[in-house]
Amino acid sequence: MSDYVYDGFRPYVPVAERRRNAEREAQKIKKKGRSLSPVVTRGRSIASTFWGKSWCNNLERYSDFSNRLPRGRTYVRNGSVIDLQIAPGEVSALVSGSSIYKVAVKVLAVPQAQWAALCADCAGAVDSLVELLEGRFSKGVMEHLCQQRTGLFPTPAEIAFSCSCPDWAAMCKHVAAVLYGIGARLDERPELLFLLRKVDEKDLIAKASRSLPLSKKGPAKDKILASEDLSALFGLDLDECPSEVPPQSEPRQTPTVQKESVTKRRAPAVPKSKSRSAAANKKGKPTAKQSAKPTVKSKH
């Protein structure tokens, strides 16, 4: 590549040559034992999924970035971002230009109160982790996640960056390429957005029942059935139920004693002679007095 500068600008380098230069530099670094994760785009679009598009759209709708980002689109499309690593709160990247430049992007974590409110707004609307990462949810959830300043995506004030290139601009084309590269990477691994913002994506998969506080109070008075209501409902006479159970230590009456006591109360003792005559009357047999024949005196 020529080092001559015309009117303060370097000469234009065709896209095909940029790709070859990026691949050549990447191979040199790999030979040194470093593992690279280049950003690969397909066609004219940088991102095609919900998460990738939402990241790029979020950057472009802020005036702080909108007039600077276009400088990085060409770089990310032609494969100049030869390495991009996303970690909690930071992104490190290598961008191939006239040299290899190191880019660092810092992203603040989502404030705890903001994340709790976001989870509450989405509670019960996301059924599974697969559904979340594939971006398959209602429009309402989408609006909450993409809301400016209160959603999941960072504002310009929450992003800081640096580049090792000599460009005087606050956001050089290498930084812009990396910011777009993050969107392209989220197409492949959307869970990295939650890692970058230091939140747990599983918090969004909360059922509505979990968000309801458990009541520590008893039921209201008008919800308690009175004893007479229970009697009418189940056909029971609750007044006949013993209030206390007799202790097991008290001696129980034996069946013999109970039988004798019942006999004595119900059947008082009867003399044997009377009892036999009564029994005979019941069977229809004559008593001793009835069976005796009258004596006839003889005339002789």
C-alpha positions in Angstrom: 0.0 0.0 0.0 1.3 3.4 -0.9 2.4 5.7 1.9 1.9 8.9 -0.2 -0.8 11.3 1.1 -2.7 13.6 -1.2 -4.3 16.7 0.3 -4.2 15.2 3.8 -5.9 12.0 2.7 -4.4 8.6 1.9 -5.1 7.2 -1.6 -8.2 5.1 -2.1 -7.7 1.4 -1.7 -10.1 -1.0 -3.5 -12.3 -3.3 -1.4 -10.7 -6.5 -2.8 -7.2 -5.2 -1.9 -8.4 -4.4 1.6 -9.7 -7.9 2.0 -6.4 -9.4 0.9 -4.5 -7.2 3.3 -6.7 -8.1 6.2 -6.4 -11.8 5.5 -2.6 -11.5 5.2 -2.3 -9.7 8.5 -4.6 -12.2 10.2 -2.5 -15.1 9.1 0.7 -13.4 10.5 -1.0 -13.0 13.9 -2.3 -16.6 13.9 1.3 -17.9 13.3 2.3 -16.2 16.5 -0.2 -18.4 18.3 -3.0 -16.0 18.9 -6.6 -17.2 18.2 -8.6 -14.7 16.2 -12.4 -14.2 15.9 -12.9 -12.1 12.7 -16.2 -10.4 11.9 -17.8 -11.9 8.7 -20.7 -10.2 7.0 -22.8 -11.5 4.2 -23.9 -9.2 1.3 -24.7 -5.6 1.9 -26.4 -6.0 5.3 -24.2 -6.0 8.4 -26.8 -7.6 10.6 -29.9 -9.6 9.8 -31.4 -10.8 13.1 -33.4 -8.9 15.7 -30.5 -8.5 18.1 -28.0 -7.4 15.5 -30.3 -5.0 13.8 -31.4 -3.5 17.1 -27.8 -2.9 18.2 -27.0 -1.1 14.9 -30.3 0.9 14.9 -29.7 2.0 18.5 -26.3 3.4 17.6 -27.6 5.2 14.5 -30.5 7.0 16.1 -28.3 9.0 18.4 -26.9 12.2 16.9 -23.6 11.6 18.7 -22.9 8.7 16.5 -25.1 9.0 13.4 -22.7 11.2 11.4 -19.6 9.2 12.4 -20.6 5.6 12.0 -20.9 5.5 8.2 -17.1 5.6 8.0 -16.9 2.2 9.6 -19.5 0.4 7.4 -17.1 -0.2 4.5 -14.4 -1.4 6.9 -16.6 -4.0 8.6 -18.0 -5.2 5.3 -14.6 -5.8 3.7 -13.4 -7.9 6.6 -11.1 -5.3 8.1 -12.2 -6.3 11.7 -9.9 -9.4 11.9 -10.6 -10.0 15.6 -13.4 -9.1 18.0 -13.7 -10.3 21.5 -16.7 -9.5 23.8 -16.3 -9.7 27.6 -18.3 -8.3 30.5 -18.3 -4.5 30.1 -15.7 -4.4 27.3 -14.9 -5.2 23.7 -11.4 -5.6 22.3 -10.7 -5.8 18.6 -8.0 -5.6 15.9 -8.7 -3.7 12.7 -6.6 -3.9 9.6 -5.9 -0.6 7.9 -2.6 0.8 6.7 -1.5 -1.1 9.8 -3.1 -3.2 12.5 -4.8 -1.1 15.1 -6.0 -2.0 18.5 -9.5 -0.8 19.4 -11.0 -0.9 22.9 -14.7 -0.2 23.7 -16.0 0.1 27.2 -19.7 -0.3 27.9 -21.3 0.4 31.3 -23.5 -2.2 32.9 -27.3 -1.8 33.0 -28.2 0.0 36.2 -29.7 -2.4 38.7 -33.0 -0.4 39.1 -33.3 -0.1 35.3 -32.8 -3.9 34.8 -35.3 -4.7 37.6 -37.9 -2.5 35.9 -37.2 -4.0 32.5 -37.6 -7.5 33.9 -40.9 -6.5 35.6 -42.2 -5.1 32.3 -41.4 -8.3 30.5 -42.4 -10.8 33.2 -44.5 -13.6 31.9 -44.1 -12.6 28.2 -41.0 -14.6 27.4 -41.5 -18.3 27.7 -38.0 -19.8 27.1 -34.4 -18.9 26.6 -34.5 -20.1 23.0 -37.4 -17.8 22.3 -35.6 -14.9 23.9 -32.3 -15.4 22.0 -34.1 -15.9 18.7 -36.0 -12.7 19.2 -39.4 -14.4 19.1 -41.6 -12.3 21.4 -44.4 -9.8 21.4 -44.1 -6.3 20.1 -44.5 -4.9 23.6 -41.5 -6.8 24.9 -39.5 -5.6 21.8 -40.4 -2.0 22.6 -39.3 -2.3 26.2 -36.0 -3.9 25.3 -35.2 -1.3 22.6 -36.5 1.8 24.4 -34.0 4.6 24.4 -32.2 5.3 27.7 -34.4 2.8 29.6 -33.9 -0.4 27.5 -31.2 -2.9 27.2 -29.1 -1.2 24.6 -26.5 1.5 25.7 -26.6 5.2 25.2 -23.6 7.1 23.9 -22.9 8.3 27.4 -22.5 4.7 28.4 -19.9 3.9 25.7 -16.3 4.9 25.8 -13.7 3.9 23.1 -10.1 4.3 22.1 -8.0 3.3 19.1 -4.2 3.1 18.5 -4.4 4.8 15.1 -3.2 8.4 14.6 -6.6 9.7 13.5 -7.6 12.9 15.4 -11.3 12.2 15.2 -13.1 11.3 18.4 -14.6 8.3 16.6 -12.3 7.0 13.9 -13.4 4.6 11.2 -11.7 1.8 13.1 -13.9 2.3 16.1 -17.0 2.7 13.9 -16.1 -0.6 12.3 -15.9 -2.3 15.6 -19.2 -0.9 16.8 -20.9 -2.3 13.7 -18.9 -5.5 14.2 -20.6 -5.9 17.6 -24.0 -5.9 15.8 -22.8 -8.5 13.3 -21.5 -10.7 16.2 -24.8 -10.5 17.9 -26.4 -12.1 14.9 -24.4 -15.3 15.7 -24.4 -15.1 19.5 -27.1 -12.8 20.9 -26.3 -13.9 24.5 -23.1 -11.8 24.3 -25.2 -8.6 24.6 -26.3 -9.6 28.1 -22.7 -10.5 28.9 -21.5 -7.1 27.7 -24.1 -5.3 29.8 -23.4 -7.5 32.8 -26.9 -8.8 33.3 -28.4 -12.3 33.3 -30.7 -13.0 30.3 -32.5 -15.7 32.4 -34.0 -12.9 34.6 -36.3 -12.0 31.6 -37.7 -15.5 31.6 -39.7 -15.0 34.8 -43.3 -16.2 35.0 -46.0 -13.8 36.0 -46.6 -15.9 39.2 -43.0 -15.1 40.4 -43.6 -11.4 40.2 -46.7 -11.7 42.6 -45.7 -11.3 46.3 -46.8 -14.0 48.6 -49.5 -12.8 51.1 -48.6 -13.0 54.7 -52.1 -12.3 56.0 -54.8 -14.8 56.6 -58.0 -14.9 54.7 -60.5 -12.0 55.1 -63.3 -12.5 57.7 -66.0 -12.6 55.0 -64.1 -15.5 53.4 -64.1 -17.8 56.5 -67.0 -20.2 56.8 -68.8 -20.2 60.2 -69.6 -23.5 62.0 -73.3 -23.3 61.1 -72.3 -22.8 57.4 -70.1 -25.9 57.6 -73.0 -27.9 59.2 -75.4 -27.0 56.4 -72.7 -27.5 53.7 -71.6 -31.0 54.8 -74.8 -32.2 56.7 -73.0 -32.6 59.9 -74.1 -31.8 63.5 -71.0 -30.1 64.9 -72.6 -29.7 68.3 -72.5 -33.5 68.9 -68.8 -33.7 68.3 -66.8 -34.1 71.5 -64.6 -31.1 72.2 -62.0 -33.1 73.9 -60.6 -36.6 73.5 -60.5 -38.6 76.7 -57.0 -39.4 77.7 -55.8 -42.9 77.0 -54.5 -43.4 80.5 -58.0 -43.7 82.0 -59.0 -47.4 82.6 -61.6 -48.7 80.2 -64.6 -50.8 81.3 -64.4 -54.4 80.3 -67.2 -55.9 78.2 -68.3 -58.2 81.1 -68.8 -55.3 83.6 -70.7 -53.3 81.0 -72.9 -56.3 80.2 -73.7 -57.0 83.8 -74.5 -53.4 84.6 -76.9 -53.2 81.7 -78.5 -56.5 82.8 -79.0 -55.2 86.3 -80.5 -52.0 85.1 -82.8 -53.4 82.5 -83.8 -56.8 84.0 -84.3 -56.9 87.7 -83.9 -60.3 89.4 -87.0 -62.6 89.4 -87.5 -65.6 91.7 -86.9 -68.9 90.0 -90.4 -70.2 90.6 -92.0 -67.2 89.0 -89.7 -67.2 86.1 -90.4 -70.9 85.4 -94.2 -70.3 85.4 -93.8 -67.3 83.2 -91.8 -69.3 80.8 -94.4 -72.0 80.8 -97.2 -69.6 80.1 -95.3 -68.3 77.1 -95.0 -71.8 75.6 -98.7 -72.7 76.3 -98.0 -75.4 78.9 -100.2 -75.6 82.0 -98.8 -74.6 85.2 -98.5 -76.9 88.2 -101.8 -75.7 89.6 -103.6 -76.0 86.2 -102.4 -79.6 85.7 -103.5 -80.9 89.0 -106.8 -83.0 88.7 -109.5 -82.5 91.2 -110.0 -85.4 93.6 -113.4 -87.1 93.5 -114.6 -88.7 96.6 -116.0 -92.2 96.3 -119.4 -92.9 97.5 -118.3 -96.1 98.9 
